[in-house]
Amino acid sequence: MDTKQQIKHLLLLNNLTMTELCRRMSERIKKPYTIHNISGKLKRDTIKYSEIKTILDILGYEFVIRKKS
């Protein structure tokens, strides 16, 4: 599952639309985000780490890096 599919899956699980996600990101980061903007970044796999962290935070998740066992 690529990043775009994972984000869409999390949106579905949390009953949130891409429109609402973009609105919340715009409020939080003080930078305009649109569906076209975010979808394009996810499709091209050019989304920033900070944007992924913000998306996860909005959805109630945290990003964890763990050493493989």
N, CA, C, O and CB atoms as a CASP TS submission, in Angstrom:
PFRMAT TS
TARGET T0000
AUTHOR 0000-0000-0000
METHOD Language model
MODEL 1
PARENT N/A
ATOM      1  N   MET     1       0.861  -1.178   0.000  1.00  0.00           N
ATOM      2  CA  MET     1       0.000   0.000   0.000  1.00  0.00           C
ATOM      3  C   MET     1       0.903   1.235   0.000  1.00  0.00           C
ATOM      4  O   MET     1       1.777   1.375   0.855  1.00  0.00           O
ATOM      5  CB  MET     1      -0.977   0.001   1.239  1.00  0.00           C
ATOM      6  N   ASP     2       0.682   2.127  -0.965  1.00  0.00           N
ATOM      7  CA  ASP     2       1.499   3.335  -1.020  1.00  0.00           C
ATOM      8  C   ASP     2       0.938   4.414  -0.091  1.00  0.00           C
ATOM      9  O   ASP     2      -0.106   4.232   0.535  1.00  0.00           O
ATOM     10  CB  ASP     2       1.576   3.863  -2.462  1.00  0.00           C
ATOM     11  N   THR     3       1.644   5.525  -0.015  1.00  0.00           N
ATOM     12  CA  THR     3       1.281   6.605   0.911  1.00  0.00           C
ATOM     13  C   THR     3      -0.120   7.131   0.637  1.00  0.00           C
ATOM     14  O   THR     3      -0.895   7.351   1.567  1.00  0.00           O
ATOM     15  CB  THR     3       2.288   7.747   0.815  1.00  0.00           C
ATOM     16  N   LYS     4      -0.447   7.332  -0.628  1.00  0.00           N
ATOM     17  CA  LYS     4      -1.771   7.855  -0.981  1.00  0.00           C
ATOM     18  C   LYS     4      -2.875   6.911  -0.505  1.00  0.00           C
ATOM     19  O   LYS     4      -3.866   7.358   0.072  1.00  0.00           O
ATOM     20  CB  LYS     4      -1.877   8.068  -2.503  1.00  0.00           C
ATOM     21  N   GLN     5      -2.711   5.616  -0.741  1.00  0.00           N
ATOM     22  CA  GLN     5      -3.704   4.635  -0.312  1.00  0.00           C
ATOM     23  C   GLN     5      -3.818   4.596   1.210  1.00  0.00           C
ATOM     24  O   GLN     5      -4.917   4.463   1.749  1.00  0.00           O
ATOM     25  CB  GLN     5      -3.345   3.247  -0.849  1.00  0.00           C
ATOM     26  N   GLN     6      -2.688   4.711   1.899  1.00  0.00           N
ATOM     27  CA  GLN     6      -2.703   4.691   3.364  1.00  0.00           C
ATOM     28  C   GLN     6      -3.453   5.892   3.922  1.00  0.00           C
ATOM     29  O   GLN     6      -4.258   5.746   4.842  1.00  0.00           O
ATOM     30  CB  GLN     6      -1.274   4.666   3.914  1.00  0.00           C
ATOM     31  N   ILE     7      -3.196   7.082   3.374  1.00  0.00           N
ATOM     32  CA  ILE     7      -3.890   8.290   3.842  1.00  0.00           C
ATOM     33  C   ILE     7      -5.385   8.171   3.559  1.00  0.00           C
ATOM     34  O   ILE     7      -6.203   8.476   4.426  1.00  0.00           O
ATOM     35  CB  ILE     7      -3.310   9.562   3.161  1.00  0.00           C
ATOM     36  N   LYS     8      -5.749   7.732   2.359  1.00  0.00           N
ATOM     37  CA  LYS     8      -7.165   7.571   2.030  1.00  0.00           C
ATOM     38  C   LYS     8      -7.839   6.553   2.951  1.00  0.00           C
ATOM     39  O   LYS     8      -8.986   6.744   3.355  1.00  0.00           O
ATOM     40  CB  LYS     8      -7.323   7.141   0.569  1.00  0.00           C
ATOM     41  N   HIS     9      -7.133   5.481   3.281  1.00  0.00           N
ATOM     42  CA  HIS     9      -7.666   4.472   4.195  1.00  0.00           C
ATOM     43  C   HIS     9      -7.905   5.075   5.580  1.00  0.00           C
ATOM     44  O   HIS     9      -8.947   4.839   6.193  1.00  0.00           O
ATOM     45  CB  HIS     9      -6.703   3.269   4.294  1.00  0.00           C
ATOM     46  N   LEU    10      -6.945   5.849   6.067  1.00  0.00           N
ATOM     47  CA  LEU    10      -7.095   6.489   7.380  1.00  0.00           C
ATOM     48  C   LEU    10      -8.231   7.508   7.375  1.00  0.00           C
ATOM     49  O   LEU    10      -8.955   7.632   8.362  1.00  0.00           O
ATOM     50  CB  LEU    10      -5.785   7.172   7.794  1.00  0.00           C
ATOM     51  N   LEU    11      -8.391   8.235   6.276  1.00  0.00           N
ATOM     52  CA  LEU    11      -9.510   9.178   6.167  1.00  0.00           C
ATOM     53  C   LEU    11     -10.837   8.423   6.260  1.00  0.00           C
ATOM     54  O   LEU    11     -11.753   8.846   6.964  1.00  0.00           O
ATOM     55  CB  LEU    11      -9.432   9.977   4.834  1.00  0.00           C
ATOM     56  N   LEU    12     -10.927   7.323   5.555  1.00  0.00           N
ATOM     57  CA  LEU    12     -12.142   6.509   5.575  1.00  0.00           C
ATOM     58  C   LEU    12     -12.423   5.978   6.980  1.00  0.00           C
ATOM     59  O   LEU    12     -13.557   6.037   7.456  1.00  0.00           O
ATOM     60  CB  LEU    12     -12.021   5.343   4.583  1.00  0.00           C
ATOM     61  N   LEU    13     -11.384   5.458   7.641  1.00  0.00           N
ATOM     62  CA  LEU    13     -11.552   4.933   8.999  1.00  0.00           C
ATOM     63  C   LEU    13     -12.026   5.999   9.982  1.00  0.00           C
ATOM     64  O   LEU    13     -12.741   5.705  10.940  1.00  0.00           O
ATOM     65  CB  LEU    13     -10.247   4.336   9.487  1.00  0.00           C
ATOM     66  N   ASN    14     -11.612   7.248   9.727  1.00  0.00           N
ATOM     67  CA  ASN    14     -11.943   8.340  10.632  1.00  0.00           C
ATOM     68  C   ASN    14     -13.096   9.203  10.137  1.00  0.00           C
ATOM     69  O   ASN    14     -13.365  10.281  10.667  1.00  0.00           O
ATOM     70  CB  ASN    14     -10.738   9.197  10.845  1.00  0.00           C
ATOM     71  N   ASN    15     -13.781   8.691   9.089  1.00  0.00           N
ATOM     72  CA  ASN    15     -14.959   9.384   8.556  1.00  0.00           C
ATOM     73  C   ASN    15     -14.668  10.860   8.260  1.00  0.00           C
ATOM     74  O   ASN    15     -15.427  11.747   8.652  1.00  0.00           O
ATOM     75  CB  ASN    15     -16.123   9.273   9.544  1.00  0.00           C
ATOM     76  N   LEU    16     -13.564  11.099   7.567  1.00  0.00           N
ATOM     77  CA  LEU    16     -13.144  12.461   7.242  1.00  0.00           C
ATOM     78  C   LEU    16     -12.935  12.547   5.736  1.00  0.00           C
ATOM     79  O   LEU    16     -12.393  11.627   5.123  1.00  0.00           O
ATOM     80  CB  LEU    16     -11.839  12.858   8.015  1.00  0.00           C
ATOM     81  N   THR    17     -13.365  13.645   5.149  1.00  0.00           N
ATOM     82  CA  THR    17     -13.174  13.836   3.712  1.00  0.00           C
ATOM     83  C   THR    17     -11.832  14.513   3.455  1.00  0.00           C
ATOM     84  O   THR    17     -11.241  15.114   4.351  1.00  0.00           O
ATOM     85  CB  THR    17     -14.329  14.674   3.108  1.00  0.00           C
ATOM     86  N   MET    18     -11.372  14.404   2.230  1.00  0.00           N
ATOM     87  CA  MET    18     -10.139  15.080   1.832  1.00  0.00           C
ATOM     88  C   MET    18     -10.330  16.596   1.928  1.00  0.00           C
ATOM     89  O   MET    18      -9.393  17.319   2.266  1.00  0.00           O
ATOM     90  CB  MET    18      -9.725  14.669   0.391  1.00  0.00           C
ATOM     91  N   THR    19     -11.527  17.072   1.634  1.00  0.00           N
ATOM     92  CA  THR    19     -11.841  18.501   1.742  1.00  0.00           C
ATOM     93  C   THR    19     -11.657  18.982   3.174  1.00  0.00           C
ATOM     94  O   THR    19     -11.045  20.023   3.414  1.00  0.00           O
ATOM     95  CB  THR    19     -13.281  18.778   1.270  1.00  0.00           C
ATOM     96  N   GLU    20     -12.187  18.221   4.119  1.00  0.00           N
ATOM     97  CA  GLU    20     -12.067  18.592   5.528  1.00  0.00           C
ATOM     98  C   GLU    20     -10.610  18.511   5.984  1.00  0.00           C
ATOM     99  O   GLU    20     -10.151  19.366   6.742  1.00  0.00           O
ATOM    100  CB  GLU    20     -12.951  17.682   6.401  1.00  0.00           C
ATOM    101  N   LEU    21      -9.893  17.507   5.535  1.00  0.00           N
ATOM    102  CA  LEU    21      -8.477  17.398   5.870  1.00  0.00           C
ATOM    103  C   LEU    21      -7.722  18.621   5.376  1.00  0.00           C
ATOM    104  O   LEU    21      -6.911  19.185   6.112  1.00  0.00           O
ATOM    105  CB  LEU    21      -7.873  16.119   5.269  1.00  0.00           C
ATOM    106  N   CYS    22      -7.974  19.037   4.149  1.00  0.00           N
ATOM    107  CA  CYS    22      -7.298  20.215   3.586  1.00  0.00           C
ATOM    108  C   CYS    22      -7.643  21.476   4.376  1.00  0.00           C
ATOM    109  O   CYS    22      -6.773  22.312   4.621  1.00  0.00           O
ATOM    110  CB  CYS    22      -7.685  20.401   2.106  1.00  0.00           C
ATOM    111  N   ARG    23      -8.902  21.613   4.772  1.00  0.00           N
ATOM    112  CA  ARG    23      -9.311  22.774   5.564  1.00  0.00           C
ATOM    113  C   ARG    23      -8.559  22.816   6.887  1.00  0.00           C
ATOM    114  O   ARG    23      -8.055  23.866   7.288  1.00  0.00           O
ATOM    115  CB  ARG    23     -10.827  22.747   5.817  1.00  0.00           C
ATOM    116  N   ARG    24      -8.483  21.675   7.564  1.00  0.00           N
ATOM    117  CA  ARG    24      -7.788  21.613   8.850  1.00  0.00           C
ATOM    118  C   ARG    24      -6.286  21.845   8.698  1.00  0.00           C
ATOM    119  O   ARG    24      -5.662  22.483   9.545  1.00  0.00           O
ATOM    120  CB  ARG    24      -8.037  20.266   9.515  1.00  0.00           C
ATOM    121  N   MET    25      -5.715  21.326   7.621  1.00  0.00           N
ATOM    122  CA  MET    25      -4.286  21.556   7.379  1.00  0.00           C
ATOM    123  C   MET    25      -4.018  23.040   7.133  1.00  0.00           C
ATOM    124  O   MET    25      -3.041  23.592   7.641  1.00  0.00           O
ATOM    125  CB  MET    25      -3.794  20.717   6.175  1.00  0.00           C
ATOM    126  N   SER    26      -4.885  23.681   6.355  1.00  0.00           N
ATOM    127  CA  SER    26      -4.738  25.109   6.072  1.00  0.00           C
ATOM    128  C   SER    26      -4.796  25.924   7.358  1.00  0.00           C
ATOM    129  O   SER    26      -4.006  26.850   7.543  1.00  0.00           O
ATOM    130  CB  SER    26      -5.827  25.579   5.100  1.00  0.00           C
ATOM    131  N   GLU    27      -5.722  25.586   8.242  1.00  0.00           N
ATOM    132  CA  GLU    27      -5.840  26.280   9.525  1.00  0.00           C
ATOM    133  C   GLU    27      -4.597  26.073  10.380  1.00  0.00           C
ATOM    134  O   GLU    27      -4.088  27.015  10.987  1.00  0.00           O
ATOM    135  CB  GLU    27      -7.081  25.799  10.279  1.00  0.00           C
ATOM    136  N   ARG    28      -4.116  24.847  10.425  1.00  0.00           N
ATOM    137  CA  ARG    28      -3.011  24.505  11.305  1.00  0.00           C
ATOM    138  C   ARG    28      -1.675  25.066  10.813  1.00  0.00           C
ATOM    139  O   ARG    28      -0.882  25.577  11.603  1.00  0.00           O
ATOM    140  CB  ARG    28      -2.915  23.006  11.445  1.00  0.00           C
ATOM    141  N   ILE    29      -1.434  24.968   9.513  1.00  0.00           N
ATOM    142  CA  ILE    29      -0.135  25.356   8.969  1.00  0.00           C
ATOM    143  C   ILE    29      -0.133  26.802   8.483  1.00  0.00           C
ATOM    144  O   ILE    29       0.927  27.364   8.206  1.00  0.00           O
ATOM    145  CB  ILE    29       0.254  24.428   7.829  1.00  0.00           C
ATOM    146  N   LYS    30      -1.316  27.404   8.378  1.00  0.00           N
ATOM    147  CA  LYS    30      -1.442  28.784   7.887  1.00  0.00           C
ATOM    148  C   LYS    30      -0.937  28.899   6.454  1.00  0.00           C
ATOM    149  O   LYS    30      -0.288  29.876   6.080  1.00  0.00           O
ATOM    150  CB  LYS    30      -0.665  29.755   8.797  1.00  0.00           C
ATOM    151  N   LYS    31      -1.250  27.883   5.665  1.00  0.00           N
ATOM    152  CA  LYS    31      -0.876  27.827   4.257  1.00  0.00           C
ATOM    153  C   LYS    31      -2.037  27.157   3.536  1.00  0.00           C
ATOM    154  O   LYS    31      -2.561  26.152   4.017  1.00  0.00           O
ATOM    155  CB  LYS    31       0.491  27.048   4.030  1.00  0.00           C
ATOM    156  N   PRO    32      -2.450  27.699   2.385  1.00  0.00           N
ATOM    157  CA  PRO    32      -3.606  27.094   1.713  1.00  0.00           C
ATOM    158  C   PRO    32      -3.316  25.691   1.162  1.00  0.00           C
ATOM    159  O   PRO    32      -2.327  25.477   0.460  1.00  0.00           O
ATOM    160  CB  PRO    32      -4.066  27.993   0.581  1.00  0.00           C
ATOM    161  N   TYR    33      -4.178  24.766   1.488  1.00  0.00           N
ATOM    162  CA  TYR    33      -4.107  23.404   0.964  1.00  0.00           C
ATOM    163  C   TYR    33      -5.419  23.110   0.255  1.00  0.00           C
ATOM    164  O   TYR    33      -6.495  23.446   0.749  1.00  0.00           O
ATOM    165  CB  TYR    33      -3.829  22.358   2.103  1.00  0.00           C
ATOM    166  N   THR    34      -5.315  22.478  -0.910  1.00  0.00           N
ATOM    167  CA  THR    34      -6.500  22.087  -1.669  1.00  0.00           C
ATOM    168  C   THR    34      -6.431  20.585  -1.932  1.00  0.00           C
ATOM    169  O   THR    34      -5.381  19.961  -1.780  1.00  0.00           O
ATOM    170  CB  THR    34      -6.607  22.888  -3.012  1.00  0.00           C
ATOM    171  N   ILE    35      -7.556  20.026  -2.323  1.00  0.00           N
ATOM    172  CA  ILE    35      -7.586  18.601  -2.665  1.00  0.00           C
ATOM    173  C   ILE    35      -6.605  18.329  -3.801  1.00  0.00           C
ATOM    174  O   ILE    35      -5.862  17.348  -3.774  1.00  0.00           O
ATOM    175  CB  ILE    35      -9.023  18.154  -3.064  1.00  0.00           C
ATOM    176  N   HIS    36      -6.613  19.209  -4.798  1.00  0.00           N
ATOM    177  CA  HIS    36      -5.711  19.041  -5.946  1.00  0.00           C
ATOM    178  C   HIS    36      -4.251  19.048  -5.490  1.00  0.00           C
ATOM    179  O   HIS    36      -3.446  18.235  -5.945  1.00  0.00           O
ATOM    180  CB  HIS    36      -5.948  20.158  -6.992  1.00  0.00           C
ATOM    181  N   ASN    37      -3.923  19.966  -4.594  1.00  0.00           N
ATOM    182  CA  ASN    37      -2.554  20.099  -4.081  1.00  0.00           C
ATOM    183  C   ASN    37      -2.103  18.837  -3.351  1.00  0.00           C
ATOM    184  O   ASN    37      -1.057  18.272  -3.669  1.00  0.00           O
ATOM    185  CB  ASN    37      -2.454  21.305  -3.143  1.00  0.00           C
ATOM    186  N   ILE    38      -2.885  18.401  -2.382  1.00  0.00           N
ATOM    187  CA  ILE    38      -2.519  17.222  -1.580  1.00  0.00           C
ATOM    188  C   ILE    38      -2.549  15.953  -2.431  1.00  0.00           C
ATOM    189  O   ILE    38      -1.642  15.126  -2.340  1.00  0.00           O
ATOM    190  CB  ILE    38      -3.473  17.072  -0.374  1.00  0.00           C
ATOM    191  N   SER    39      -3.579  15.796  -3.251  1.00  0.00           N
ATOM    192  CA  SER    39      -3.661  14.604  -4.101  1.00  0.00           C
ATOM    193  C   SER    39      -2.466  14.513  -5.042  1.00  0.00           C
ATOM    194  O   SER    39      -1.914  13.432  -5.250  1.00  0.00           O
ATOM    195  CB  SER    39      -4.961  14.613  -4.910  1.00  0.00           C
ATOM    196  N   GLY    40      -2.071  15.643  -5.605  1.00  0.00           N
ATOM    197  CA  GLY    40      -0.915  15.663  -6.491  1.00  0.00           C
ATOM    198  C   GLY    40       0.366  15.269  -5.779  1.00  0.00           C
ATOM    199  O   GLY    40       1.165  14.494  -6.305  1.00  0.00           O
ATOM    200  N   LYS    41       0.560  15.806  -4.580  1.00  0.00           N
ATOM    201  CA  LYS    41       1.751  15.458  -3.792  1.00  0.00           C
ATOM    202  C   LYS    41       1.763  13.975  -3.444  1.00  0.00           C
ATOM    203  O   LYS    41       2.812  13.333  -3.498  1.00  0.00           O
ATOM    204  CB  LYS    41       1.809  16.297  -2.506  1.00  0.00           C
ATOM    205  N   LEU    42       0.608  13.432  -3.088  1.00  0.00           N
ATOM    206  CA  LEU    42       0.533  12.011  -2.765  1.00  0.00           C
ATOM    207  C   LEU    42       0.753  11.146  -4.004  1.00  0.00           C
ATOM    208  O   LEU    42       1.418  10.112  -3.935  1.00  0.00           O
ATOM    209  CB  LEU    42      -0.818  11.684  -2.131  1.00  0.00           C
ATOM    210  N   LYS    43       0.197  11.569  -5.129  1.00  0.00           N
ATOM    211  CA  LYS    43       0.349  10.806  -6.374  1.00  0.00           C
ATOM    212  C   LYS    43       1.808  10.797  -6.836  1.00  0.00           C
ATOM    213  O   LYS    43       2.326   9.766  -7.268  1.00  0.00           O
ATOM    214  CB  LYS    43      -0.554  11.395  -7.479  1.00  0.00           C
ATOM    215  N   ARG    44       2.463  11.960  -6.741  1.00  0.00           N
ATOM    216  CA  ARG    44       3.861  12.069  -7.177  1.00  0.00           C
ATOM    217  C   ARG    44       4.842  11.620  -6.099  1.00  0.00           C
ATOM    218  O   ARG    44       6.047  11.534  -6.339  1.00  0.00           O
ATOM    219  CB  ARG    44       4.169  13.502  -7.579  1.00  0.00           C
ATOM    220  N   ASP    45       4.313  11.335  -4.907  1.00  0.00           N
ATOM    221  CA  ASP    45       5.135  10.955  -3.754  1.00  0.00           C
ATOM    222  C   ASP    45       6.150  12.044  -3.414  1.00  0.00           C
ATOM    223  O   ASP    45       7.321  11.768  -3.156  1.00  0.00           O
ATOM    224  CB  ASP    45       5.860   9.631  -4.030  1.00  0.00           C
ATOM    225  N   THR    46       5.668  13.293  -3.420  1.00  0.00           N
ATOM    226  CA  THR    46       6.518  14.436  -3.091  1.00  0.00           C
ATOM    227  C   THR    46       6.045  15.166  -1.835  1.00  0.00           C
ATOM    228  O   THR    46       6.471  16.288  -1.565  1.00  0.00           O
ATOM    229  CB  THR    46       6.559  15.405  -4.261  1.00  0.00           C
ATOM    230  N   ILE    47       5.176  14.534  -1.080  1.00  0.00           N
ATOM    231  CA  ILE    47       4.661  15.155   0.142  1.00  0.00           C
ATOM    232  C   ILE    47       5.764  15.205   1.191  1.00  0.00           C
ATOM    233  O   ILE    47       6.549  14.266   1.325  1.00  0.00           O
ATOM    234  CB  ILE    47       3.427  14.380   0.683  1.00  0.00           C
ATOM    235  N   LYS    48       5.816  16.296   1.926  1.00  0.00           N
ATOM    236  CA  LYS    48       6.860  16.483   2.938  1.00  0.00           C
ATOM    237  C   LYS    48       6.560  15.664   4.193  1.00  0.00           C
ATOM    238  O   LYS    48       5.409  15.372   4.521  1.00  0.00           O
ATOM    239  CB  LYS    48       6.995  17.973   3.299  1.00  0.00           C
ATOM    240  N   TYR    49       7.632  15.311   4.869  1.00  0.00           N
ATOM    241  CA  TYR    49       7.526  14.593   6.143  1.00  0.00           C
ATOM    242  C   TYR    49       6.664  15.390   7.125  1.00  0.00           C
ATOM    243  O   TYR    49       5.825  14.821   7.823  1.00  0.00           O
ATOM    244  CB  TYR    49       8.935  14.333   6.746  1.00  0.00           C
ATOM    245  N   SER    50       6.874  16.707   7.175  1.00  0.00           N
ATOM    246  CA  SER    50       6.110  17.554   8.101  1.00  0.00           C
ATOM    247  C   SER    50       4.616  17.535   7.759  1.00  0.00           C
ATOM    248  O   SER    50       3.777  17.599   8.657  1.00  0.00           O
ATOM    249  CB  SER    50       6.641  19.002   8.065  1.00  0.00           C
ATOM    250  N   GLU    51       4.285  17.448   6.478  1.00  0.00           N
ATOM    251  CA  GLU    51       2.879  17.385   6.075  1.00  0.00           C
ATOM    252  C   GLU    51       2.262  16.045   6.475  1.00  0.00           C
ATOM    253  O   GLU    51       1.113  15.996   6.914  1.00  0.00           O
ATOM    254  CB  GLU    51       2.743  17.600   4.554  1.00  0.00           C
ATOM    255  N   ILE    52       3.017  14.970   6.326  1.00  0.00           N
ATOM    256  CA  ILE    52       2.538  13.649   6.761  1.00  0.00           C
ATOM    257  C   ILE    52       2.290  13.663   8.266  1.00  0.00           C
ATOM    258  O   ILE    52       1.265  13.168   8.733  1.00  0.00           O
ATOM    259  CB  ILE    52       3.562  12.535   6.391  1.00  0.00           C
ATOM    260  N   LYS    53       3.229  14.231   9.024  1.00  0.00           N
ATOM    261  CA  LYS    53       3.051  14.312  10.486  1.00  0.00           C
ATOM    262  C   LYS    53       1.802  15.110  10.830  1.00  0.00           C
ATOM    263  O   LYS    53       1.067  14.735  11.743  1.00  0.00           O
ATOM    264  CB  LYS    53       4.289  14.954  11.154  1.00  0.00           C
ATOM    265  N   THR    54       1.550  16.196  10.122  1.00  0.00           N
ATOM    266  CA  THR    54       0.365  17.017  10.374  1.00  0.00           C
ATOM    267  C   THR    54      -0.904  16.238  10.055  1.00  0.00           C
ATOM    268  O   THR    54      -1.863  16.268  10.826  1.00  0.00           O
ATOM    269  CB  THR    54       0.417  18.310   9.545  1.00  0.00           C
ATOM    270  N   ILE    55      -0.914  15.545   8.928  1.00  0.00           N
ATOM    271  CA  ILE    55      -2.080  14.731   8.553  1.00  0.00           C
ATOM    272  C   ILE    55      -2.352  13.681   9.622  1.00  0.00           C
ATOM    273  O   ILE    55      -3.491  13.509  10.056  1.00  0.00           O
ATOM    274  CB  ILE    55      -1.858  14.050   7.176  1.00  0.00           C
ATOM    275  N   LEU    56      -1.312  12.986  10.041  1.00  0.00           N
ATOM    276  CA  LEU    56      -1.486  11.951  11.067  1.00  0.00           C
ATOM    277  C   LEU    56      -1.989  12.542  12.376  1.00  0.00           C
ATOM    278  O   LEU    56      -2.836  11.946  13.041  1.00  0.00           O
ATOM    279  CB  LEU    56      -0.171  11.211  11.305  1.00  0.00           C
ATOM    280  N   ASP    57      -1.478  13.704  12.750  1.00  0.00           N
ATOM    281  CA  ASP    57      -1.917  14.367  13.977  1.00  0.00           C
ATOM    282  C   ASP    57      -3.402  14.746  13.879  1.00  0.00           C
ATOM    283  O   ASP    57      -4.162  14.538  14.825  1.00  0.00           O
ATOM    284  CB  ASP    57      -1.054  15.625  14.250  1.00  0.00           C
ATOM    285  N   ILE    58      -3.802  15.291  12.751  1.00  0.00           N
ATOM    286  CA  ILE    58      -5.211  15.654  12.547  1.00  0.00           C
ATOM    287  C   ILE    58      -6.102  14.424  12.679  1.00  0.00           C
ATOM    288  O   ILE    58      -7.206  14.506  13.218  1.00  0.00           O
ATOM    289  CB  ILE    58      -5.410  16.310  11.161  1.00  0.00           C
ATOM    290  N   LEU    59      -5.623  13.290  12.188  1.00  0.00           N
ATOM    291  CA  LEU    59      -6.403  12.056  12.235  1.00  0.00           C
ATOM    292  C   LEU    59      -6.283  11.310  13.563  1.00  0.00           C
ATOM    293  O   LEU    59      -6.946  10.294  13.774  1.00  0.00           O
ATOM    294  CB  LEU    59      -5.977  11.150  11.119  1.00  0.00           C
ATOM    295  N   GLY    60      -5.436  11.820  14.453  1.00  0.00           N
ATOM    296  CA  GLY    60      -5.305  11.204  15.776  1.00  0.00           C
ATOM    297  C   GLY    60      -4.278  10.094  15.849  1.00  0.00           C
ATOM    298  O   GLY    60      -4.359   9.228  16.720  1.00  0.00           O
ATOM    299  N   TYR    61      -3.312  10.111  14.943  1.00  0.00           N
ATOM    300  CA  TYR    61      -2.255   9.101  14.927  1.00  0.00           C
ATOM    301  C   TYR    61      -0.906   9.760  15.156  1.00  0.00           C
ATOM    302  O   TYR    61      -0.767  10.976  15.023  1.00  0.00           O
ATOM    303  CB  TYR    61      -2.254   8.324  13.595  1.00  0.00           C
ATOM    304  N   GLU    62       0.075   8.957  15.497  1.00  0.00           N
ATOM    305  CA  GLU    62       1.433   9.470  15.632  1.00  0.00           C
ATOM    306  C   GLU    62       2.362   8.648  14.750  1.00  0.00           C
ATOM    307  O   GLU    62       2.106   7.478  14.468  1.00  0.00           O
ATOM    308  CB  GLU    62       1.901   9.436  17.113  1.00  0.00           C
ATOM    309  N   PHE    63       3.426   9.275  14.329  1.00  0.00           N
ATOM    310  CA  PHE    63       4.415   8.631  13.478  1.00  0.00           C
ATOM    311  C   PHE    63       5.496   8.079  14.379  1.00  0.00           C
ATOM    312  O   PHE    63       6.096   8.826  15.153  1.00  0.00           O
ATOM    313  CB  PHE    63       5.004   9.620  12.421  1.00  0.00           C
ATOM    314  N   VAL    64       5.761   6.771  14.295  1.00  0.00           N
ATOM    315  CA  VAL    64       6.733   6.129  15.168  1.00  0.00           C
ATOM    316  C   VAL    64       7.776   5.447  14.296  1.00  0.00           C
ATOM    317  O   VAL    64       7.442   4.711  13.368  1.00  0.00           O
ATOM    318  CB  VAL    64       6.048   5.110  16.131  1.00  0.00           C
ATOM    319  N   ILE    65       9.051   5.702  14.609  1.00  0.00           N
ATOM    320  CA  ILE    65      10.148   5.021  13.925  1.00  0.00           C
ATOM    321  C   ILE    65      10.738   4.055  14.934  1.00  0.00           C
ATOM    322  O   ILE    65      11.099   4.436  16.048  1.00  0.00           O
ATOM    323  CB  ILE    65      11.237   6.038  13.374  1.00  0.00           C
ATOM    324  N   ARG    66      10.830   2.794  14.524  1.00  0.00           N
ATOM    325  CA  ARG    66      11.283   1.762  15.430  1.00  0.00           C
ATOM    326  C   ARG    66      12.304   0.891  14.711  1.00  0.00           C
ATOM    327  O   ARG    66      12.122   0.550  13.542  1.00  0.00           O
ATOM    328  CB  ARG    66      10.095   0.918  15.950  1.00  0.00           C
ATOM    329  N   LYS    67      13.368   0.533  15.404  1.00  0.00           N
ATOM    330  CA  LYS    67      14.383  -0.339  14.830  1.00  0.00           C
ATOM    331  C   LYS    67      13.801  -1.730  14.630  1.00  0.00           C
ATOM    332  O   LYS    67      13.091  -2.256  15.487  1.00  0.00           O
ATOM    333  CB  LYS    67      15.638  -0.395  15.730  1.00  0.00           C
ATOM    334  N   LYS    68      14.120  -2.311  13.478  1.00  0.00           N
ATOM    335  CA  LYS    68      13.652  -3.660  13.191  1.00  0.00           C
ATOM    336  C   LYS    68      14.271  -4.641  14.167  1.00  0.00           C
ATOM    337  O   LYS    68      15.418  -4.484  14.587  1.00  0.00           O
ATOM    338  CB  LYS    68      13.983  -4.059  11.748  1.00  0.00           C
ATOM    339  N   SER    69      13.505  -5.644  14.518  1.00  0.00           N
ATOM    340  CA  SER    69      14.049  -6.641  15.447  1.00  0.00           C
ATOM    341  C   SER    69      14.539  -7.865  14.728  1.00  0.00           C
ATOM    342  O   SER    69      15.026  -8.800  15.363  1.00  0.00           O
ATOM    343  CB  SER    69      13.013  -7.037  16.466  1.00  0.00           C
TER
END
